[in-house]
């Protein structure tokens, strides 16, 4: 099974797609957590750049959005 969209059973395809989306959402959160770490070690420019990259991907999961909020709050910047 090389790609989830090539699977004959739509239920299996749907489950595989959900797993992929979950993996990407976790990746967003990990990237934001990395940005928080960068910010806390004094690398604000790198942290802000990484956060902007994640924000352009428009994450929708609560963990990533909460982490972005924490980061922006710690940076004393408001991002809309």
N, C-alpha and C positions, 0 to 999 in steps of 0.2 A: 504494500500500500504506500505508494509514493506521495500522494497528496490527498488530503481529506475530501476535496471536492470531486475526486474521481471515484469515490466509493459508490457502489450501486444502491445501497440501502440509505434512504434519506435520513432515517433515524440515526444511523451510525455516523453519517456525514455531519448531522447537526451536533451530535455529542462531541465529535472531533473538533468541530469549529468552536464550540464552547470551551473546550480545553485549551485551544490555541489562544482564544481571547483572554482566558484567565491567566495564562502564562505571560501575555503581553501586559496585562494590568499589573501583575506582580513586578514585571520588569520596570514599569513606570515608577512604582513605589520605591524600588531599590535605587533607581537613578536619583529620585528626589532625596532619599536618605543619604546618598553619597554627596549630594549638593549641600545638605545640612552639615555633614561632616566637614566638607570643604569650608563652609562659612564659619564654622566653630573653630577652625584652625587658622583663621585669618585670611583665607583665600576667597574674599567676597566676589571678585570679578569672575573667577572660575565657577563659583557656586551659582551666581546669577545667570551666567551663560548656559550652564547645564539645566537650570530650572526653566529658562526660556525655551530651550530645545524640547523639554518634556511638555511644556504648556502648548507648544505648537502642534503636538501630537494629540491634543485634546483628550486627556484621560478622563474617564467618567467614574472610575471606582472611588469609593469614599476614602480609602487609605491614601491613595496618591493625592487626592484633593486636600485632605487634612494635612498631609506632609508639606504640600506646597504652601498652604496657609501658614503653617508654623515657620517655614523658611522665610517667607516674605515678612512675617511679623518680626522675626529675629533680625532681618535686614533693615527694618524700618522703612520698607518700601511698600506701596500699595500697587497691586497689579489687578487690573480688571479684565 
